[in-house]
Amino acid sequence: MIEVQGLTKSYGDMLALSDVSFTVQKGEVVGFLGQNGAGKSTTMRIIAGSLGASAGIARVGGFDVAENPQKVQSILGYAPETPPLYTNMTVGDYVRFAATIKGVADVDAATKKALGRVGLDGVAHRIIDNLSKGYRQRVGLAQALVHDPKVLVLDEPTSGLDPAQRIEIKNLIQELSAGDDRTVMLSTHVLTEIEAICNRVIIIHKGRIVAQSDLASLAGGAEKKVHVELARPEGAMAALQKVPGVTHVEHDGSRLVVTGERDVREAVAAASIPFGLLSLQGQRLEDTYIQLTTGVTA
């Protein structure tokens, strides 16, 4: 549903994107990760049609974003990090306005449905300027959803929210992506949200794609690295080094990090029990992300 080929964006001498290519299939929920300034928002704005590319092609639903912007807008819903809200309007009037400019046939019905989907029924009469940031984020999602798009592009939808608000928005996104074969591309700095919502990840660093894979493969490559916490670590290193398939064991603070040539979790767990096994965890997405974007091995 989303296809990006050779996307490049420059601002004078500054190259924001360089030869970015990826695809997002129908029904996928894909996390788009990268540090601040890596090119996430630039890429998403180009896909949404709010920013032109210097080179390359972006397609949504098979339509070229630059050549068929109206067709793309009819199937895509875009919620930027800071929603484009008219804060002097009421919630209901704003979403109704969004439905109108998007050419929805039954504006009132679409507005009611969008407000219900994001839990704004009870505040439709309130002025947007008087809402909390969490509710404003919901209004931004409502305008992105009001025309019932098949593709959602969400840029930092939980940015600046408190933990309770983050959970609410995360649950909402999960609900929105659960049915109707809706395709979702989501950027966030909160990796636990990616792990809870997404089935695939694309990582961008300094304007270039450095990884794209399903979560299981990206977070450890078949679980080849295992983090072990023990109650009695004395002597454990020597024992774990003897486990078939283990190639390396090292200390990492209070844990041991075991590297294997294959998935060694079961064997490592069995060998760790005599030493008081407290926890065992495969390579985390966070570790892989840090390594790819900073070069530091966790």
N, C-alpha and C positions, 0 to 999 in steps of 0.2 A: 504493500500500500504506500510505502514511502521508499523512494529510490533516489539516492544522491550519488552523482558521478563527477569526480574531479573538481569538486567545489573549491573555489579559491576566492578569497576576499582580501583586498588590500586597501589601506587608508594611507595614501601617499607612499612613503617608503616602508610603512609598517605592514607586515603580512599577518593578518589575523587568522586566516585559514589557508592551508596549503594542500591541494589535491586530496580533499576529503571525500571518501567514497564509502557507502554502506547501504544496506537495505533493511527495511522493517516489514515483515510479512503480515498478511491479514490475520487479525486476532492476537498478535504478539503484544506483550507488554515489555518494553525495552527501557532500561535505565541508561541515561546519558551522563557519564561522569567526567569530571575534570576539575582542576583547580580554578580559582578565580582568574579570569583572563585567558583561559585555555582555548576559548572559542565556542563554548556551549551555546550561549545566548545568540551569538552571531549566526550559528548554524540553524538554530530553531527559528529565528526571525526570517532567514532566507526561505526555509521550508514553508513558513506561514505566509510568505509573500509581502512582508512588511519591510524587507530590505533586499536590495538587489545584489547579486553576486558579480564578482569581477570576471570569473570564468567558471565553467562547469554547468551542470544541469541538476535541478531538483524537480522530482516528479511526485505527485500525490494522486493515488488512484489511477495512475497511468497518464495523468495530464501534466504537462510542463507548467511549472508555477509561473514562469515569466510570460509564457505565451497564452495560457488559459487561466488567468487569475480568478475570474468569476466562477468558473467551474470548480476550481480548487477550493475556493471559499465555501462552496455549497456542501462539500464533503469533509471539510476540516474545521475543527474547533481549536482555537489557540488561546491559552491563558498565560500571558507573560508574568514575570516575577512580580511586577507592580501592575495590578489590573488597571486598564484604562477606564476609570470610573468617573462619572459626572457626580461629584459628591453632594451637590445641592438637589439632586433628584431623589425620589423615593426608590426603594429596592424594586418594587413592582414596575414603576414607570421606566426605570433604566433597563430592566430585562425586556420589557415590552418594546422599548426603543431598539434594543439590539435585535430582537426578532424582526422588527419592521425593516431595518436596513439590510438584513440578511435575506429578505424576500420570503419569509415564512408565510404560508397560505392562511392559516388560522392563528393569528398572533395571540389572541387571548388564551386559546387552548395550549399553545406552545409555551407561553409564559407560565401558566399554571403548572404545567408538567415539569419545566426546568426548576422552578422554585421548590416544588415538592421533592425533586431528586436530590437537591443539595440541602434540604432542611431549612428553607427560608420562608415557608408558608406563614409562620407567625410574625415575621418582621417585614412583610411586603409593603406595609404602609409607612415604615420608618425611613427617615432621611439617611442616606448612606454615610454622610459625614459624622453621624452620631453612633455608628457601629464600631465594634471592636475590630482589630485587624483580622481575627479569625473569620468573622462574618463577612468582612470585605473580600477575603480570599474566596469565600463561598459565592459571593456575588460575581466575582471574576469567572468562577467555574460555571455559574448559571448562564452567563452571556456566551461562554464557549460551547455550551450544551444546547442552547435554546433551539437550534435548527436540527438537532438530533444527528450530529455528524458521525461518520464512520471512523474518522481519524481524530485523535486528540493529541495535541502537543502542549505539554505542561511544563513551564519553566519555573523551577523552584517554587512549587505550590505551597510548601510549608515554611518558606523562609520567614524568619522573624516571629514565628508563633511559639507559644508556650507548650510544654509537653502534652497537656490535655488537648489543646487545639491541633497539635501535630497528629495525635492519634485519631481525632475526628476526621481530619482531611485524608489521612492515610486510609482509614476504613471506607471513606467515600470513594476514593479512587479505586480501591479494590472492588467495590460494588459496581462502579461504572464500567470496569474492564471485565467483569465476570460474564456478562451476557452480550448478545447481539453481535458477536464477532467484531467488537470494537477494537481498533488498533490504538495503542497508547505509547507515546514516547515521552519519557519523564526525566527531567534533570533534578538532581538534589545533591546536597553535600552529606546527607544523613544516610550512611551506608546500610543501616538496619532497615530503613524504609525500602531501599532497593532490594534487599534480601527478602523482605516480606511481600513485596508487590510484583517484582519483575521476574521474568524467566530468562532474560538475556541482558547482557551489559555491553555497552560501547564506551570505551575510554578514550578521551581526547587529551592531548598534552601539547602545549605550545602550537596549537593550530593544526596538529596532525593526529590521525587515529593511530593509537599505539596498541590497542587490543579490542577485539570484539568476539564474544563467546558466550555460551550458556554459563550460568552461575557456577555449576558444579565443576566444569572444566577450568574456568578462570580462577576460582578459589582453590588452587592447589594442584591442578593437573592430576586428577584421579586420586586426590588425597595423598600425595607423596610426602607431605610434610605433616607431622603430628606434634601437637603441643601437649605435654603431659605434666600434671601437677601431682606430687606425691607427698604423703605425710612423713615418710622416712626415705629421703633421697639418697642416703649414703649407700654406695655400692650399686645403685640402680644404673648408672651410666655404663658400667662394665657389662652388666647383665643385658641391657638393651642393645648394646653393640653386637651381641651374639645372636640376636634375633634374625632368622633368615630373611633376606630382602632388605635389611637395614644397612645403609651405606655410611651414615654419619650421625653422631649424637653430640649435642652441645648444650651448655647451660644458657638460659635466658632469664636472668633474675631468679625467681622462685620456681621456674619451670625448666623442664628439659625439652629440647626440640629435636625430634627424631626425623631424619630424612631417609626415605626408602626408594628403591628403584621401581616399586609398584605400591599398591595400596596395602599398607602394613598395619592398619589400625587394630584389626582383631588380634594379631600376634603380639603387638606392643601392649595392648590392654591385658592380655593373659600374663605376659612377662612382668607387668607392673603391679599386679595384685599383691604379691608378697611385700611390696614396699609401701603399701597403703595408698592405692590409687584413689585420688580425690576427683580428678577430672581429666578428660581426654578430648581434644578438639583438633579437627583437621585444619589445614591452612585456611585462614580467614580471608574474606574478600578485602578487608581493610589492609591486610599484609600485602596482598598482591597489588592493590591500588597504590599504596605508598611506594612500593618498589618500582612500579611503572612510571610514576609521576615525579619521583624524587631521586630514584636510583639507590635508595637506602633499603637494605634487606632487613625485614622485621625479624 
